[in-house]
Amino acid sequence: MDKFIFAVIGFVVGAVIFFIVGMLYRKKVAEREIGSAEMEATRLINEAIRSGESRKKEMLLEAKDEIHRSRTEHDKEVKERRAELSKQERRLEQKETTLDKKTEAFERKEEELAKKLQKVTETQAKADELCKAQMAKLEEISQLTQEQAKAYLLQSVEEEVRHEAAMKIKEIEAQLKDEAESTAREVIATAIQRCAADHAAETTVSVVALPNDEMKGRIIGREGRNIRTLETITGVDLIIDDTPEAITVSSFDPVRREIARLALEKLIADGRIHPTRIEDMVEKARKEVDRTIREEGERACYETGVHNLNPELVKILGRQKYRTSYGQNVLNHSIEVAHIAGLMASELGVDVALAKRAGLLHDLGKSIDHEVEGSHVQLGADLVRKYKENPVVVNAVEAHHGDVEPKTVIAVLVQAADAISAARPGARRENVENYIRRLQKLEELTSSYPGVDKAFAIQAGREVRIMVKPEVVTEDNMILLARDIAKKIEAELEYPGQIKINVIRETKAVEFAK
């Protein structure tokens, strides 16, 4: 047992001694490695210091070289600029010298011109004196002053030129008459082209008769509900005033006005007037007007012989039944224009069917000109273009009031037919005051010319007869006077159709036998 204990103690002591010896050895090895590392670090630091100093020297040398090179380039650039400045200074000195020389030359020329101008002034004064002397001598010889001589020469030249102009006009007219057969189409187109006239709507109201004045109250309704309903649905204005047994329907849209008129008549006949009944009657009236529009469009096509017209165009054409211009029904006017254009086309040998088609559609824009902004000419042209009508028809619609240049004979024929239909007696209604004012203006305009004794507007303003003073207006002057008056009427007056100007000159010789 003791041996075992001693053995354990010995083993422990040996292990402790061995551990201590191992630690000492390890410490010694570590110290040796640390010393080596410190030496290596010192060596690396020394090498870095040496390389840094050498790099510093290299960079200093490079910087010195760069500074030297920059200084050299700068000196060279300065020398070049100085040389360029020296050249520019020399050029400026040369230019100044040249300018001084030119200034001296100009001054010399100015002196020479001043001397010449003085000589010219003196010469002009002498010439004026000679002219005055010659003029005085001429006045003494001719026994006429300068103004009298001028007036005499101008009068002689004017009479000669006036006579030649009158003779030339007669000659040209005679030549045109001789060549009428060969140039008939161009002459007719040119002559009738002046006949286009403008249209404007005057009728904007319709009057509905009432069986009694009590019906006005029923139409107005309690607190105005009936009349408000009717105005809202139809889009018209109802005017109920002191007019006995009548109500006025006002609207710029003729179709709306007609729908409202029919609906009112149906309500009056039915006797039951309330908002629901008003809606029913307006719807019935609208259907009836639509049917009438379609039937009227088809009737117009049938009467004129115009076929294969787009159904939408037929409807738009039928709307013209409710459109008037100066009291003339536009649909009847369009049918009449189609017939007249077709007749003239047959006389001239051009396409009759195309002329009728253009005449029927020429005022198509009037069907919608109260709904869409723009003139009826442009609206009509857009419609026929939209529905793929012939370009000849499109041009005829655009040109029938002279808005564009007519490109075909048919366009000119539609212009003429439109004017003929509008200007024929009884075609249009004209306000009496406007009619009298137009005649007075026509007489005043023609009476304003010198030499005119009296002027009379006759044939409802389609002809004016002018009595001239024979001692003032010569035979040659009559032709020129008539042309001048015609041009002035065309420029200043608005009138349908054309106006015939008759200039009458009468010379009497009276003698007594004793």
C-alpha positions in Angstrom: 0.0 0.0 0.0 2.8 2.4 0.9 4.6 1.5 -2.3 1.5 2.4 -4.3 1.2 5.8 -2.6 4.9 6.6 -3.2 4.5 5.5 -6.8 1.5 7.9 -7.3 3.4 10.8 -5.6 6.4 10.2 -7.8 4.3 10.1 -10.8 2.6 13.4 -9.9 5.9 15.1 -9.1 7.4 13.9 -12.4 4.4 15.2 -14.3 4.7 18.6 -12.6 8.4 18.7 -13.4 7.8 17.7 -17.0 5.1 20.4 -17.3 7.4 23.1 -15.9 10.2 22.1 -18.3 7.7 22.2 -21.3 6.5 25.6 -20.3 10.1 26.9 -20.1 10.9 25.4 -23.5 7.9 26.9 -25.1 8.6 30.3 -23.6 12.1 30.2 -24.9 10.9 29.2 -28.4 8.3 32.0 -28.3 10.9 34.6 -27.3 13.1 33.4 -30.2 10.2 33.8 -32.7 9.2 37.2 -31.4 12.8 38.4 -31.8 12.8 37.1 -35.4 9.5 38.9 -36.1 10.8 42.1 -34.7 13.9 41.9 -36.8 11.8 41.2 -39.9 9.6 44.1 -39.1 12.5 46.4 -38.6 14.0 45.3 -41.9 10.7 45.9 -43.7 10.4 49.4 -42.1 13.9 50.3 -43.2 13.3 49.0 -46.7 10.0 51.1 -46.9 11.8 54.2 -45.7 14.5 53.7 -48.3 12.0 53.1 -51.1 9.9 56.1 -50.0 12.9 58.4 -50.1 13.9 57.1 -53.6 10.3 57.5 -54.8 10.2 61.0 -53.3 13.4 61.9 -55.2 11.9 60.5 -58.4 8.7 62.5 -58.0 10.6 65.7 -57.2 12.6 65.1 -60.4 9.5 64.5 -62.4 7.8 67.6 -61.0 10.8 69.7 -61.8 10.8 68.3 -65.4 7.0 69.1 -65.7 7.5 72.6 -64.4 10.3 73.2 -66.8 8.3 71.8 -69.7 5.3 73.9 -68.8 7.4 77.0 -68.5 8.9 76.4 -71.8 5.5 75.9 -73.5 4.2 79.0 -71.8 7.1 81.1 -72.9 6.6 79.8 -76.5 2.9 80.6 -76.4 3.6 84.1 -75.1 6.1 84.7 -77.9 3.5 83.5 -80.5 0.8 85.8 -79.1 3.2 88.7 -79.0 4.0 88.0 -82.6 0.3 87.8 -83.6 -0.4 91.0 -81.7 2.4 92.7 -83.5 0.9 91.5 -86.9 -2.5 92.8 -85.9 -1.1 96.2 -84.9 0.7 96.4 -88.2 -2.6 95.6 -90.0 -4.6 98.2 -88.0 -2.0 100.8 -88.8 -2.3 99.9 -92.5 -6.1 100.1 -92.3 -5.9 103.5 -90.6 -3.6 104.7 -93.3 -6.0 103.4 -96.0 -9.0 105.0 -94.3 -7.2 108.3 -94.0 -6.5 108.2 -97.7 -10.1 107.3 -98.5 -11.4 110.1 -96.3 -9.2 112.6 -98.0 -10.5 111.3 -101.4 -14.1 111.6 -100.3 -13.6 115.1 -99.0 -12.1 116.0 -102.4 -15.1 114.5 -104.2 -17.5 116.3 -101.9 -15.8 119.6 -102.8 -16.0 118.7 -106.5 -19.7 117.7 -106.2 -20.6 120.9 -104.3 -19.0 122.9 -107.1 -20.9 120.9 -109.7 -24.2 121.2 -107.8 -23.7 125.0 -107.6 -23.2 125.0 -111.4 -26.3 122.8 -111.9 -28.3 125.1 -109.7 -27.2 128.1 -111.7 -28.0 126.3 -114.9 -31.4 125.3 -113.6 -32.2 128.9 -112.7 -31.2 130.0 -116.1 -33.4 127.3 -117.7 -36.3 128.3 -115.5 -36.0 131.9 -116.6 -35.8 130.7 -120.3 -38.9 128.5 -119.7 -40.8 131.4 -118.2 -39.8 133.6 -121.0 -40.9 131.0 -123.6 -44.2 130.4 -121.7 -44.9 134.1 -121.7 -44.2 134.3 -125.4 -46.4 131.3 -126.1 -49.3 132.7 -124.0 -48.8 136.0 -125.9 -48.9 134.3 -129.3 -51.8 131.8 -128.4 -53.7 134.3 -126.3 -54.3 131.5 -123.7 -52.9 131.1 -120.2 -51.1 127.9 -119.2 -54.1 126.5 -117.3 -56.4 127.2 -120.2 -54.0 125.5 -122.6 -53.9 122.4 -120.3 -57.6 122.3 -120.0 -58.0 122.5 -123.7 -55.5 119.7 -124.4 -57.0 117.5 -121.7 -60.5 118.0 -123.1 -59.4 117.2 -126.6 -57.6 114.1 -125.5 -60.5 113.0 -123.3 -63.0 113.4 -126.1 -60.8 111.5 -128.5 -60.2 108.7 -126.0 -63.9 108.5 -125.0 -64.9 108.3 -128.7 -62.4 105.5 -129.3 -63.5 103.6 -126.2 -67.1 103.8 -127.2 -66.3 102.6 -130.7 -64.1 99.8 -129.3 -67.0 98.7 -127.1 -69.3 98.6 -130.1 -66.8 96.8 -132.1 -66.2 94.2 -129.4 -70.0 93.7 -128.9 -70.4 93.3 -132.7 -67.6 90.8 -132.8 -69.1 88.8 -129.9 -72.4 88.6 -131.7 -70.8 87.4 -134.9 -68.9 84.7 -132.9 -71.9 83.8 -130.8 -72.4 80.3 -132.3 -68.8 79.2 -131.9 -68.5 80.5 -128.3 -72.1 80.0 -127.1 -71.3 77.9 -124.1 -68.6 80.2 -122.7 -70.6 83.4 -123.4 -73.7 81.9 -121.7 -71.7 80.7 -118.7 -70.1 84.1 -118.3 -73.3 86.0 -118.7 -75.5 84.1 -116.3 -72.8 83.8 -113.7 -73.6 87.3 -112.4 -77.1 86.2 -111.3 -76.4 84.4 -108.0 -78.4 85.8 -105.0 -78.2 85.4 -101.3 -80.9 83.7 -99.2 -82.0 84.4 -95.6 -84.8 83.0 -93.4 -87.5 85.3 -92.2 -90.3 82.9 -91.1 -89.5 81.8 -87.5 -93.0 81.6 -86.0 -96.2 79.6 -86.5 -99.6 80.5 -85.3 -102.0 77.9 -83.8 -105.7 78.9 -83.8 -107.7 78.2 -80.6 -111.5 77.5 -80.3 -111.7 80.1 -77.5 -109.6 82.1 -75.1 -110.4 79.6 -72.3 -108.1 77.1 -74.0 -105.1 79.4 -73.3 -105.5 78.8 -69.5 -105.7 75.0 -70.0 -102.6 75.0 -72.2 -100.7 77.0 -69.6 -101.9 74.7 -66.8 -101.6 74.9 -63.1 -98.6 77.1 -62.2 -97.6 76.8 -65.9 -96.7 73.1 -65.8 -98.3 72.3 -69.1 -96.6 75.0 -71.1 -93.3 74.3 -69.4 -93.6 70.6 -70.3 -94.4 71.4 -73.9 -91.6 73.9 -74.3 -89.1 71.5 -72.7 -90.0 68.5 -74.8 -90.3 70.3 -78.2 -87.5 72.9 -77.6 -89.7 75.9 -78.8 -91.1 79.0 -77.2 -94.8 79.4 -76.8 -96.0 83.1 -76.9 -99.3 83.6 -75.3 -100.3 87.3 -75.5 -103.4 89.4 -76.0 -104.0 88.0 -79.5 -107.5 86.6 -79.4 -107.9 82.9 -80.0 -104.3 82.3 -81.1 -101.0 81.1 -79.7 -97.6 81.8 -81.4 -95.0 79.0 -81.7 -91.5 80.5 -82.0 -88.3 78.7 -83.0 -85.5 79.0 -85.5 -85.7 75.2 -86.0 -88.6 74.7 -88.5 -88.9 71.0 -87.8 -89.3 71.6 -84.0 -91.8 74.3 -84.7 -93.9 72.0 -86.9 -93.8 69.2 -84.3 -94.9 71.7 -81.6 -97.7 73.1 -83.9 -99.0 69.6 -84.7 -98.9 68.5 -81.0 -100.8 71.6 -80.0 -103.5 71.1 -82.6 -103.8 67.4 -81.5 -104.1 68.5 -77.8 -106.7 71.1 -78.6 -108.7 68.6 -80.6 -108.4 66.0 -77.9 -109.2 68.3 -75.0 -107.2 66.4 -72.4 -104.1 68.6 -71.6 -101.7 67.4 -68.9 -97.9 66.5 -69.0 -98.4 62.8 -69.7 -100.8 63.5 -72.6 -98.5 66.2 -73.9 -95.6 63.7 -74.1 -97.8 61.2 -76.0 -99.0 63.9 -78.5 -95.5 65.3 -79.1 -94.2 61.8 -79.8 -97.1 61.2 -82.3 -96.4 64.6 -83.9 -92.7 63.8 -84.2 -93.4 60.5 -86.0 -95.9 62.2 -88.3 -93.3 64.9 -89.2 -90.6 62.3 -89.8 -92.9 60.4 -92.1 -93.8 63.6 -93.9 -90.1 64.5 -94.3 -89.3 61.1 -95.8 -92.3 61.3 -98.2 -91.5 64.9 -99.3 -87.8 63.9 -100.0 -89.0 60.9 -102.1 -91.5 63.2 -103.9 -88.8 65.7 -104.8 -86.6 63.0 -106.2 -89.4 61.5 -108.2 -90.5 64.9 -109.6 -87.0 65.8 -110.7 -86.0 62.3 -111.9 -83.0 62.1 -109.5 -82.4 58.5 -108.6 -80.0 56.5 -106.4 -79.8 59.2 -103.8 -78.6 58.1 -100.3 -81.6 57.6 -97.9 -80.0 60.0 -95.4 -79.8 62.7 -98.1 -83.4 62.0 -99.0 -84.4 62.7 -95.4 -82.3 65.8 -95.2 -83.8 67.0 -98.5 -87.3 66.4 -97.1 -86.6 68.7 -94.1 -86.6 71.6 -96.5 -90.4 71.4 -96.7 -90.4 73.3 -93.4 -87.7 75.8 -94.4 -88.5 79.1 -96.1 -86.3 81.9 -97.5 -87.9 85.3 -98.0 -91.2 83.4 -97.8 -90.2 81.0 -100.6 -90.4 77.3 -99.7 -86.9 75.9 -100.0 -87.9 72.4 -101.1 -90.1 73.8 -103.9 -87.3 76.2 -104.8 -84.8 73.3 -105.0 -87.1 71.3 -107.3 -87.6 74.4 -109.4 -83.8 75.0 -109.6 -83.3 71.3 -110.6 -85.8 71.7 -113.5 -84.4 75.0 -114.7 -80.8 73.7 -114.6 -81.8 70.6 -116.5 -83.5 72.7 -119.2 -80.5 74.9 -119.6 -78.2 71.9 -119.6 -80.2 70.3 -122.4 -79.9 73.5 -124.4 -76.1 73.6 -123.9 -75.6 69.9 -124.5 -74.2 69.0 -121.1 -75.3 66.2 -118.7 -78.9 66.9 -117.9 -79.2 64.3 -115.1 -76.1 65.6 -113.3 -77.4 69.2 -113.6 -80.7 68.2 -112.1 -79.0 66.4 -109.3 -76.8 69.4 -108.5 -79.8 71.8 -108.7 -81.8 69.6 -106.3 -79.0 69.4 -103.7 -77.6 72.9 -104.0 -79.4 74.3 -100.8 -79.1 71.0 -98.8 -77.3 72.9 -96.0 -80.4 75.0 -95.2 -81.9 71.9 -93.7 -79.3 71.8 -90.8 -77.9 75.4 -90.8 -79.9 76.1 -87.6 -78.4 73.1 -85.8 -74.7 73.2 -87.0 -72.5 76.3 -87.0 -71.5 77.5 -90.5 -73.0 78.8 -93.7 -75.5 76.7 -95.6 -73.2 76.6 -98.6 -70.3 74.9 -96.6 -72.7 72.6 -94.7 -74.4 71.5 -97.9 -71.0 70.8 -99.5 -69.8 68.8 -96.5 -73.0 66.7 -96.6 -72.8 65.8 -100.3 -69.1 65.1 -99.9 -69.8 62.9 -96.9 -72.3 60.8 -98.9 -69.9 60.3 -101.8 -71.7 62.5 -104.4 -70.1 63.3 -107.7 -67.3 66.0 -107.4 -69.2 68.1 -110.0 -72.2 68.2 -107.6 -69.9 69.1 -104.7 -68.4 72.0 -106.7 -71.9 73.2 -107.8 -73.1 73.3 -104.2 -69.9 75.1 -103.0 -70.1 77.6 -105.9 -73.8 78.5 -106.1 -73.3 81.7 -104.1 -69.8 82.5 -105.4 -67.9 81.2 -102.3 -65.6 79.3 -104.6 -64.8 79.4 -108.3 -67.1 77.3 -110.4 -65.1 74.6 -112.2 -67.7 73.3 -114.6 -70.5 74.6 -116.7 -73.0 72.7 -114.5 -71.9 74.8 -111.5 -72.6 78.0 -113.4 -76.0 76.7 -114.5 -76.9 76.0 -110.9 -75.9 79.5 -110.0 -78.2 80.9 -112.8 -81.1 78.6 -112.0 -80.9 79.5 -108.3 -81.1 83.2 -109.2 -83.9 82.7 -111.8 -86.0 80.8 -109.3 -85.5 83.4 -106.6 -86.0 86.4 -108.8 -89.0 85.4 -110.8 -92.2 87.5 -110.0 -94.1 86.2 -106.9 -91.3 83.8 -105.8 -90.3 85.7 -102.7 -92.0 87.9 -100.2 -90.3 91.2 -99.6 -91.0 93.7 -96.8 -92.7 96.8 -98.3 -90.4 99.2 -96.5 -87.3 97.3 -97.7 -88.8 97.2 -101.2 -89.4 101.0 -101.3 -86.0 101.7 -99.7 -84.3 99.5 -102.4 -86.1 101.4 -105.2 -85.2 104.8 -103.7 -81.5 103.8 -103.3 -81.5 102.7 -106.9 -82.9 106.0 -108.2 -80.6 108.0 -105.9 -77.5 106.1 -107.1 -78.3 106.5 -110.8 -79.2 110.2 -110.4 -75.9 111.0 -108.7 -74.0 111.0 -112.1 -73.4 114.3 -113.8 -75.5 114.8 -116.9 -78.4 112.7 -115.5 -81.7 114.6 -115.6 -84.1 112.0 -114.2 -84.0 108.3 -113.2 -87.0 106.0 -112.8 -86.9 102.5 -111.2 -89.6 100.4 -112.9 -90.5 96.7 -113.3 -90.3 96.2 -109.5 -86.7 97.4 -109.5 -85.6 95.1 -112.3 -85.2 98.0 -114.7 -84.0 101.6 -114.4 -84.6 104.3 -117.1 -82.2 107.2 -117.0 -83.0 110.5 -118.9 -79.8 112.4 -119.6 -79.2 116.0 -120.7 -78.3 115.9 -124.4 -76.1 119.0 -124.2 -74.0 117.3 -121.4 -73.9 113.6 -122.4 -72.9 112.7 -126.0 -73.8 109.6 -127.9 -70.4 108.1 -127.1 -70.7 109.0 -123.4 -74.1 107.1 -123.2 -72.4 103.7 -123.6 -69.7 104.5 -121.0 -72.3 106.0 -118.6 -74.4 102.9 -118.8 -71.4 100.7 -118.0 -70.3 102.9 -115.1 -73.8 102.8 -113.6 -74.0 99.0 -114.0 -70.7 98.5 -112.2 -71.7 100.9 -109.4 -75.0 99.1 -108.9 -73.2 95.7 -108.8 -70.8 97.1 -106.2 -73.1 98.9 -103.9 -76.6 97.4 -104.1 -78.1 94.0 -103.1 -80.8 92.8 -105.4 -82.3 89.5 -106.7 -81.6 88.6 -110.4 -80.4 91.4 -112.6 -81.2 95.1 -113.3 -81.6 96.5 -116.8 -80.1 100.0 -117.3 -81.7 102.1 -120.1 -80.0 105.4 -120.9 -82.2 107.7 -123.0 -81.0 110.8 -124.8 -83.3 112.9 -126.9 -82.3 115.9 -129.1 -84.9 118.2 -130.6 -84.4 120.8 -133.2 -87.2 123.5 -133.5 -87.4 126.2 -136.2 -90.2 128.4 -137.3 -91.0 129.4 -140.9 -92.0 133.0 -141.3 
